[in-house]
């Protein structure tokens, strides 16, 4: 069994969870967006219908609403991806007489923090039916869905694409390509890197697989990749992108035989290697879990927000900011017309205010406000200058408000500043009525 160079090792740490937090589970769905991890449904003693958001920095859980006509029901072995402020959930419905009549697709608005109706062409026959154990990845402006277990039909080889811009589904593997590619598959792993999707293992009917495939979105072709020195037959595992490689963790030959192997596939050299474990560090045996990569080196399960109202402060250069002297709508409260107002006093001096960063992940020094005042003053937009005169705000008030808003923006842009780490959430074996199991893995490279 090949092992990666000793210059790369994995350090595993369990993160204790306090209540409120979701129960431990497996066959759930997770994704990350803007510094938060979202987890939906899954199975414990029974199928679950709950929805949670996890703050990585604060190590705190918040339960979100999962009721209403636009929200999903109990789901297991479903998928969830993030794209430009929305979470897209597909499949996983329990088999029932109503399954074929209902749309197994849901959308969550992260800004409004609520489920919203999907505006796509749901009445079109060109749409995948409900399934479980499929894979879903975001590649550019598309969501690619492969395989899954379809009731009465077994493993599927359907390969679908959802265009986020046109909200239209299309079937990628027509009759001419039916014999090309991975074939029928469920409980496999898939991840995206650049313009390709990589798929590994899973179940073909009742038989575990260890084949490895690459889908090229540029020419719409499948390629079978060598896997002689790679992982053995696996199902219920997970895969994420890390730098120039793919990390594959856990899974097993069956639900009752979970493994804790961490494999790394290098896209450049097209070689596999098992990542060694640091002494005193023991990764968990997991199957039907979720893996989330966070930090700049992980690119598979994250989406960058594209709805920023203003350019940010980059490399120390000044950028325009939203003047809080002007009433601003609270977008996270929806469209109820709420506004944010603050009264300023000329006697208040910002120079005497000191603040420290609450997160242990950041150790930034206190900034000199007087030194940066001229630089910030030149960034005022025309609109802000006009309202500054109307509201009679002093330069010191404006500076204080800008600095407070910058701090809020930094906290809201956590995803860009997180250290590189991999989170393993839930999975079998799990403990009933106990907080969800979360393990943190960090790669040490010299």
N, C-alpha and C positions, 0 to 999 in steps of 0.2 A: 504494500500500500504506500504510494508516494506521499511524502510529507513536504510541506512548504519549507522554504529556507528558515533557519532558526532566527533570522532577522525579523520575521513576522510571527507574532504570537497573539493569542486571544486571552483577554482578562474578563472573567465573568463575575458579576455581582448581582445579588438579588435585592430589589428595591422594596422595602416594607411598605404596605399600603394601609392607610387608616380609613375609617369610615367618615363620610359616605364614599363608597366605591362600588363598582359592579361586582357581582359574584363571579367566582372563577367559572370558566366555561371553555368549550371547544367548538369547532366548526362555526366560528363567528367571523365577522368581517371588520377590518381596520384600515384606516388610511390617515395620513397626516396632512395638515394644511396650516400654514401661517403659525408654526410653533406649537400647534395643538395636535393631539392624537384623538381620533374619533373611533368609537367602537360600537357596533350594532349587532344585537341579537346573538344567535348561537344556541348552544345546547348545554344544559346542566342535567338535572333530573328530567327535564322536559324542555321543549323549545321555548326560547325566551323572546320577549318583545320589550326591549329596553334600549336606550340610546344614551351614550355618555361621551363627554369631552374631557380629555386629560391634559392638564398643564404640565409640560415637562419640567419647566423651571421651578414651579412651585410644588410639584409633586402632589397636585390636588385634582380631584374629580368633581365634575358638575353633571348632574343628570339632566338631559334635555328632553323636551316633549316628543313623544312618539305616538300621539293620538291624532284623530281627525281623518277626514276623507283622503287627504293627500299623503298621509303617513303609511309606512309599510306595516304589515301584520307580523306575526311570529315568523322568523326566518332562520334558516340554517344552511350552511354551505353556499351562501350567496357571495356576491362580490361588491366592493365599494371603492370607488376611485375619486380623486379630487381634480378639479379643473377650473381655474379662474373664479374661485369663490363659491363654487357649487360642488356638492358631493352627489355622485351618481351611484345608485344601488340597483343591482339587477339580480333576479332569480331568487332561489331559496325558499319559495313558498311551499307549505305543506301540501301534499297531494290531497285533493278534494274534488268534488263534483264541479266546483266553481273555477278551478284553476284555468281551464282553457278559455273561459269567458273574461278573465280579468287580465289587466296589463301588469306584468311582473317587473315594473320599472318605476323608480321613485327618485325624486330630486330634493336635496336639502340646501337651502340658501344660508350660507355661513354668516352673511352680514345681517340678515333679518332674523337669523336663528329660528327658522321654521321650515316645515316641509311645504313645497310649492308644487302645483300641478305641472306635469311635463307637457311642454308645448309642442312636442314632436308629432310625427305622423303615426300615432298609435293605432289608427284604424286601418292602416295599410297592411296588406298581407305580408309585405316584406319586413318582418320583424321576428326576432327569435322568440320561441315559446319559453315558458318557465322551465328551469333546469337547476341542478345542484352540482357542486363540485367543479364548475367551470373556472376559467381564468379570465381576468379583465385587466388590461393595462392601458395607459394613456400614451399615445405616440403622436406627437404634434397636436393637431386639433381633432384627433379621432380617438375613440375608445374601441379597442380590439377585444372581442370576446371569443374564446375558443372552447369547443367541446362542452363537457358537462354530462350529467346523467339525466336523461329525460324519461319520465315515468312511462312504463310499458315498452319503451324503445331501447332502453339501456344506454350505453355510452354513445355519445354523439361526436361526429367529426365536423359539425357546422363551424364555420369561421365567419363571424359577423363584424361589421364595422359601423360605428355610430359617429356621424359627422356632427360635432358640437355646433358648428356654424349653421348648418342647414337643418339640424335635428332629424336627419333622415338615416335610416338603416340600409345597409347593403350587404349582400351575401358575397364573401370573397372567394369561396371555393365552390365554383359551379360544377356541373357534371363532368367537364373535361379535366378538372383537377381533383376529382374525387379520390383517385388512387395515389395522389402526390401529397406528401406531408405526413404528419404524425398519425393520422387516422383517428378512429374513435378513441376518446380519452376523457377521463375525469379524475379528480383528486391529484392533478399534476401541479407543477409550478410554471409561472411565466413572468417575465420581467422585460422591460424595455431599455435599450441602450442606443443612443443616437437614432438611426433610422431603422433599427431592427428590433424584433421581438424574439426572445430566446425561451424555449419550452423544454422542460425536462421531466421524464418519468411519468408517474401516475398509473392509473388503472385502465386497461383495455378490457372491458368486460369485468372479469374477476381476476385477471392476470396482471401482476405488477410489472412495470416496464422500467428500463434504464436508458432508453434512447434519448438523444439530444438533438434539437432542431433549431434552426434559425429562419425567421421570416424576414425578408427584405422588402420594406414598404416601397422602395424606389422602383423595383421591377416586378413586384408581386410574385416572388418565387420562394419556395422552401428549399433549404439545404440541410442535409443530414451531417452532423458534426461528429468527429471521432470522440469516443468516450471510453476507450480501452482502459485508461488509468483513472477514470473518474468514479463517482459514487456507484454503489450497487443499486439493485432494484428498490425504488422508493415510491411511496404514496403519502399524501398528507404532509409534505414538506413545504418549505417556503424559499423564495429567492429574491434578492435585492441587488441593485447595482451599487458598486463601490469603486470609485476611481475608474481605472481601466479594466475592471474585472467584475465578475458576478460572485456573490456569496450565496451559498446554498446551505440551509440549516435544517436539522431534524428530519422528521418523517420516519418511515419504517416499512417493513413488509406487510404489516397488518396493524390494526388499531391497538392491539395488545403488545406490540413490540416497538415502542418508540426508541429513537436513537438521539444522541447528542452530538453527532458529527457536524463539523463546520468545514465545508469545502469552498475552494476558491478557484474560479476559472478565469484565466487571463485572456482577454479578447485579442491582444496583440500576438502572443505566442501560441494561442489556441491550445493551452495545456491546463491540466487539472492538478491540484495539490491540496492535501488536507492540512488545515491550519492547526499547528500545535497549541496546546493549552499551557498557560503559565502555571507553575507549581502553586498549589494551594487554591487554585481556581477550578471549580467544577461546574460545567454547564449542565442544564437540566435535560433529561430525556423528554422530548416533546413530539407530539404528532397532532395534526389538525389545529395548529396554533397560528398566530399571525406575527410577522416580522415587519418592523418599521425602521427604516434608516433615516437618521437625522444628522444634520450638519452639512457643510459644503461638499464633502466627498461622496455623499449619498445622493443619488439623483432619481431613483426609480419611483418612489411613492410620494414625491412632493410636487407641488405646483406653486409657481410664483404668482402672487397677486398682481393683476394687471390693471387694477382700477384705482391706482393712486391718484389723488386729486392734484398733487404738486410734485415736482422733482424733489428728491431727498438731498441731504447734505452728504456729498461724496468726496472722499479724499480731502476733507477739510475745506472744500470749496463751498461758498455760500450758495443757498438756494432759496427761492421764494417760499413763504409759509402762509398758512391760513391765519389771519388776524382774529383772535378770539374776541376782540372788541365788537366784532360784527356777529350778531346772533347766528349760530350755525345749527342746522338740524341734527338731531341725534339719530343717525342712520340706523344704529343697532336697535332702536325702539320701533322701527318700521316707519310707516307713512302716517303717523297719527298727529303730525304737526308739532311735535315737541321741539322746543328750542333750548339752547344753552346760553345763559346770560351770566355775566359777572361784572360787579361794580368795582372800579379801581379808585384808589386813593393816592394822590400825589405824594403824601407823606410816607407811604410805604417804600422802604428801600430794599431792593433785591440783593444788594451787595452783602447784607447781613444774613441772608438765608443760606444755609448749608444743607446739602442733602447727600445721602449715600445710596449706593445701588443696593437694593434689597436682595437681588439674586446672587447666590454663591457662584454662579457661572461667570459673573463679570467682576472685574477688579479695576474699574476705570477710576482715574484720578479726578478730583474736583476741578472743574473748568473755571478759568478766570473770566468772569462775566464782563468786567470793565474792558479787558483787552479785546474781546470779540465784539463789543458794541458797535464800533464803526463798520465792521464787516457786515454784521446783520442789518444795520440800518440801510445799507445800500441794496438790500434784497427786497425791500417792500414793493409789492406790486402796486400798480396805479390805483386799483380798487381799495387796497388797504390804506394807502396814503390818504385817499379821500375820506374814508371812514375814521381814520385816526384824527383828522381835524374835527369831524362832526362829533365824535365822542370825547374829544379833549383829552386823549390819552398822552401821557408823557413818553419820552424815549425810554425811560427806565421801566415804565409799565409795559411797553411793547417788548422790551428785552426780556422781562420776566415772563411774559406770556409766551414768547417764542421758545424760551428755554424749557418751560413746562410742557409745551406741546411737543418739543423735540424729544423729551424724555418719554412721553406717552407713545410717540411714534416708534422709538427704539424698543419699548416694551412690546409694541404690537408687531414688530418686525423681528421677533425672536428667531425665526427660522434661519435668518441670514447669519446669526451670530452663535448658534449652538455649536458645541464641540461635536466631533464625529463620534457617533455612538449608534449601536443597534439595539433596539428593544424587542424582546420576545414576550408577547402577551398571550396568556392563557394556554390552552392546549391540554390534551390528555397526557399523563394523568392529571386530574383536577380534584380539588377538595370542595365538597358541597357546602354552600352557605359561608364560605370564607372569601375574603377579598381576592380579586383576580391576581394571578401570579404574573409578576413582571420581572424579567431579567435584563440587565444591561450588559452589553458586550462592547469592549473597546479593543481595537487592534493596535498593538505596539509595534512600530516599524523603525528600525535603526538604519 
